[in-house]
Amino acid sequence: MYTLQMRKKLLKIKVEEKLSIRKVAKRFGISPTTVFKWTKEIEVKIRRTKRARKIDMESLKKDVEENPDKYQYERADKFGVSQRGIGYALKRLCVSYKKNTKASKSRRGKAYYLPE
């Protein structure tokens, strides 16, 4: 990661020497896309340290135990989140279930909960 001071210095050289973005990138060994982004916004972006979670994990765990055959999109509708969000939450709970539609109902796997 490049410091704010270095970014400013690099852009100052670009302006003083009237260099193109490609020439500056080649001279300093960085991507032209990076230099272009710095001309638009030079400040360092702060990243989240913790992911936002809208899903109550205890409710999801209870729902999995009560309704093991529900699809992710059904759970997503119930909890008001995206299907992918449910997928990530189930992964955090160590819940694994793959429906095999080609197998008969008696041979299909049941949802199971793997303890942490």
The 8 nearest C-alpha neighbors of each residue, nearest first, counted from 0:
[[1, 2, 43, 3, 5, 6, 44, 33],
 [0, 2, 5, 3, 6, 4, 43, 7],
 [3, 1, 5, 4, 6, 0, 43, 7],
 [2, 4, 6, 5, 7, 42, 1, 43],
 [5, 3, 7, 2, 6, 8, 1, 9],
 [6, 4, 8, 2, 7, 3, 9, 1],
 [5, 7, 3, 9, 8, 4, 10, 2],
 [8, 6, 10, 4, 5, 9, 11, 3],
 [9, 7, 11, 5, 6, 10, 4, 12],
 [8, 10, 6, 12, 11, 7, 5, 13],
 [11, 9, 13, 7, 12, 8, 6, 14],
 [10, 12, 8, 14, 13, 9, 7, 15],
 [13, 11, 15, 9, 10, 14, 16, 8],
 [14, 12, 10, 18, 11, 16, 17, 15],
 [13, 15, 17, 11, 12, 16, 10, 18],
 [16, 14, 12, 17, 13, 11, 18, 10],
 [15, 17, 18, 13, 14, 12, 11, 19],
 [18, 16, 14, 15, 13, 19, 12, 11],
 [19, 17, 13, 16, 22, 23, 20, 14],
 [20, 18, 22, 21, 23, 17, 13, 24],
 [19, 21, 23, 22, 31, 24, 34, 18],
 [22, 20, 24, 19, 31, 23, 25, 18],
 [21, 23, 25, 19, 24, 20, 26, 18],
 [24, 22, 26, 20, 21, 25, 27, 19],
 [25, 23, 29, 21, 31, 27, 22, 26],
 [24, 26, 28, 22, 23, 27, 21, 29],
 [27, 25, 23, 24, 28, 22, 29, 21],
 [26, 28, 24, 25, 29, 23, 9, 22],
 [29, 27, 25, 24, 26, 30, 23, 31],
 [30, 28, 24, 27, 31, 25, 33, 34],
 [29, 31, 33, 32, 24, 34, 28, 25],
 [32, 30, 24, 34, 33, 21, 20, 35],
 [33, 31, 35, 30, 34, 36, 20, 29],
 [32, 34, 36, 30, 31, 35, 37, 29],
 [33, 35, 37, 31, 36, 32, 20, 38],
 [34, 36, 32, 38, 33, 37, 31, 20],
 [37, 35, 33, 39, 38, 34, 40, 32],
 [36, 38, 41, 40, 34, 39, 35, 33],
 [39, 37, 35, 36, 40, 41, 34, 10],
 [38, 40, 36, 37, 41, 35, 34, 42],
 [41, 39, 37, 42, 38, 36, 43, 35],
 [40, 42, 37, 38, 43, 39, 6, 3],
 [43, 41, 40, 44, 3, 37, 6, 45],
 [42, 44, 45, 41, 3, 2, 40, 1],
 [45, 43, 42, 46, 41, 40, 47, 3],
 [44, 46, 43, 47, 48, 42, 49, 0],
 [47, 45, 48, 44, 49, 43, 50, 51],
 [46, 48, 49, 45, 50, 51, 44, 52],
 [47, 49, 46, 50, 45, 51, 44, 52],
 [50, 48, 47, 51, 46, 52, 45, 53],
 [49, 51, 52, 47, 48, 53, 46, 87],
 [52, 50, 49, 53, 47, 54, 48, 84],
 [53, 51, 54, 50, 55, 84, 88, 49],
 [52, 54, 55, 51, 80, 78, 79, 84],
 [53, 55, 52, 56, 78, 59, 88, 80],
 [56, 54, 58, 57, 59, 53, 52, 78],
 [55, 57, 59, 58, 54, 60, 88, 92],
 [56, 58, 60, 59, 55, 61, 62, 54],
 [59, 57, 61, 60, 55, 56, 62, 54],
 [58, 60, 62, 56, 61, 57, 63, 55],
 [59, 61, 57, 63, 62, 58, 56, 64],
 [62, 60, 58, 64, 59, 63, 65, 57],
 [61, 63, 59, 65, 64, 60, 66, 58],
 [64, 62, 67, 60, 66, 61, 65, 59],
 [63, 65, 61, 62, 66, 67, 60, 112],
 [66, 64, 62, 63, 61, 67, 60, 68],
 [67, 65, 63, 68, 62, 64, 69, 61],
 [66, 68, 63, 110, 69, 64, 65, 109],
 [69, 67, 66, 70, 110, 109, 63, 98],
 [70, 68, 67, 66, 73, 71, 74, 63],
 [69, 71, 73, 72, 68, 74, 67, 75],
 [70, 72, 74, 73, 82, 75, 85, 69],
 [71, 73, 75, 82, 74, 70, 76, 81],
 [74, 72, 76, 70, 71, 75, 69, 77],
 [73, 75, 77, 71, 76, 72, 78, 70],
 [76, 74, 72, 80, 82, 78, 73, 77],
 [77, 75, 79, 73, 74, 78, 72, 80],
 [76, 78, 74, 75, 79, 73, 80, 72],
 [79, 77, 75, 76, 80, 74, 54, 59],
 [80, 78, 76, 75, 77, 81, 74, 54],
 [81, 79, 75, 78, 84, 82, 76, 85],
 [82, 80, 84, 83, 75, 85, 79, 72],
 [81, 83, 72, 75, 85, 84, 71, 86],
 [82, 84, 86, 85, 81, 87, 71, 75],
 [85, 83, 81, 87, 86, 82, 88, 80],
 [86, 84, 88, 82, 83, 87, 89, 75],
 [85, 87, 83, 89, 84, 88, 90, 82],
 [86, 88, 90, 84, 85, 89, 83, 91],
 [89, 87, 85, 91, 90, 86, 84, 92],
 [90, 88, 92, 86, 94, 91, 87, 85],
 [89, 91, 93, 87, 88, 92, 94, 86],
 [92, 90, 88, 89, 93, 87, 94, 86],
 [91, 93, 89, 90, 94, 88, 60, 115],
 [94, 92, 90, 91, 113, 89, 95, 112],
 [95, 93, 112, 89, 92, 90, 113, 111],
 [94, 96, 111, 93, 110, 97, 112, 90],
 [97, 95, 110, 98, 111, 94, 109, 108],
 [98, 96, 99, 95, 108, 110, 109, 107],
 [97, 99, 100, 96, 107, 108, 109, 68],
 [98, 100, 101, 102, 107, 97, 108, 103],
 [99, 101, 102, 98, 103, 107, 104, 97],
 [102, 100, 99, 103, 107, 98, 104, 106],
 [103, 101, 100, 99, 106, 107, 104, 105],
 [102, 104, 106, 105, 107, 101, 100, 99],
 [105, 103, 107, 106, 102, 100, 108, 99],
 [104, 106, 103, 107, 102, 108, 109, 99],
 [107, 105, 103, 104, 102, 108, 99, 109],
 [108, 106, 104, 105, 102, 99, 103, 109],
 [109, 107, 106, 110, 98, 97, 96, 99],
 [108, 110, 111, 107, 67, 96, 68, 98],
 [111, 109, 96, 67, 68, 108, 95, 112],
 [112, 110, 109, 94, 95, 113, 96, 67],
 [111, 113, 94, 114, 93, 95, 110, 92],
 [112, 114, 93, 94, 115, 111, 95, 92],
 [115, 113, 112, 93, 92, 94, 111, 91],
 [114, 113, 93, 92, 112, 91, 94, 90]]
